[in-house]
Amino acid sequence: MALTVAQAMTLPGMSMRLLAGRAGLGREVRWAHVSELADPVPWLRGGELVLTIGLGLPGDAEGRRAYVERLSVAGCAALAFALDEAMAEVPRDVRDAADVCGLPVLEILTPFVAVTEAVARWHADERVRGERKVVAAQEATARAALTSGTTGILRALAEHAGGEALLLGPHAEPAAASPEGERPWHARAVEAAGRAAPRSAGVLDDGIQAVQVQSLGFAGPPIGWLAVCTASPLDWHVRMLANQAACLLALELLGVRAGRVREHVQRGRLLSAALDGVLPAPALGELCQVAPPPYEVVLVREEIALETAVEALEEVAAGLHAFVCARPEGTLFVLPEDGRRRGGDLCGLLGAAGGGCRAHRLDELPAAVRHAAGLAALGGYTHVDDLEPWALLREAIVPDAAGRFAAAVLRPLREHEERHGGDLIASVRAYLESEENLETAARRLGVHRNTLRRRLAAAERVSGRPLSDPDHRLQIWLALSLADLVPPGRP
């Protein structure tokens, strides 16, 4: 709150009378200053109630008018004369010039020192009132943080600052506002935050509105930006409230971030269990909030810190029930593919190469991960649909029919395993993938070559055809590897 000339005239113990310049009664009085100089302007800073007995007043009318004009231009609050010391009345040309400039001219009957003390006392009391107001506002903002979080902080800040508040994300994107809805000044705040230094605060003041923009966070890159808009100029108590609100918002955002990371740790463990076959795929959907299919499976080759991965995931898929976890192949993301692919944006934010594949069911995730991992080696981000041969193969094969084919070919081997054990299917697969080299396949399985030889003989006997038969070998290889050859994701 500012002390105006009109208020200064009514301070306790003051005796003043307005002689001219009524239009300037709203001018702010910052200080009371005695001057008998012919030109006191070099000694003024603006907002002074200049007290004089008129010794420095020029003797000619033109000089007196220029004297009044200089004081007005310098931002003087008012000119007060103590009469009957050097002059009996204020000259008419002084009063006329004051009316033109809107500079109040007063007759003062109070001792100058009493005026100075009264103005100083008012400002000291106002400072105390302001500090009490700030303390009360800070307490209210802290209570709002506990009860309503981010929205409560913004609402309390806007209310006690007498303006509006805006929260921006780490990349200066609007996140929340009080009052809600877009405002014209938001664009100025976004632009200022976008070009500001990582740890900084600044004020945009056009003489009508003052917008303070400051970064959020205690170390490292900003986790967001706070902007508050009030009438110009920006009061000191608004700066203090904004600083406290910035600390509360930083704590709130850091708490939200930590909670988000803990949630993804738990979700990631369940996803890994499902990928490793420890947890049935349907159980993953029962234990976690899972978005409807299809899913975009993104495998980033590098091992990304979980906090970094979660923040990137939140930026490209905020509010969606996604997954992130560390895998031997790299960092795995599973996102809803709701008409939009986000893998490219994700890899761009992380600055790492990755591959992507679609999954239409939770039980297709392991196969999708294998395909995504293979594509991650190509650099950049490559989705399986971007590779024409894969797209053609997927269109050529009906997944349900392929599943029935694999079940029919492998049924004898599976039934034998269920009755007698022996790992026939894994043994045949290792043998075929090792280019029919018995020693290599045995080392891969961790068994003696004679053990592997007996298993292969049993597989030939059970299936009724030797592995040396090219047609039989091709059927078994297709049945074993069809899920890897054909990407999942087709409904």
Secondary structure as UniProt FT lines:
FT   HELIX           5..8
FT   TURN            9..10
FT   TURN            12..13
FT   STRAND          16..20
FT   HELIX           22..24
FT   TURN            25..26
FT   STRAND          31..34
FT   HELIX           41..43
FT   STRAND          48..52
FT   TURN            55..56
FT   HELIX           61..73
FT   TURN            74..75
FT   STRAND          78..81
FT   TURN            83..84
FT   HELIX           92..101
FT   STRAND          105..108
FT   HELIX           112..161
FT   STRAND          164..168
FT   TURN            170..171
FT   STRAND          174..178
FT   HELIX           184..195
FT   STRAND          201..205
FT   STRAND          209..216
FT   STRAND          224..231
FT   HELIX           236..275
FT   TURN            276..277
FT   HELIX           281..287
FT   STRAND          295..300
FT   HELIX           306..316
FT   TURN            318..319
FT   STRAND          323..327
FT   TURN            328..329
FT   STRAND          330..336
FT   HELIX           343..350
FT   STRAND          354..359
FT   HELIX           362..364
FT   HELIX           365..376
FT   TURN            377..378
FT   STRAND          381..383
FT   HELIX           384..386
FT   HELIX           388..396
FT   HELIX           399..420
FT   HELIX           424..433
FT   TURN            434..436
FT   HELIX           438..445
FT   HELIX           449..463
FT   TURN            467..468
FT   HELIX           470..485
//
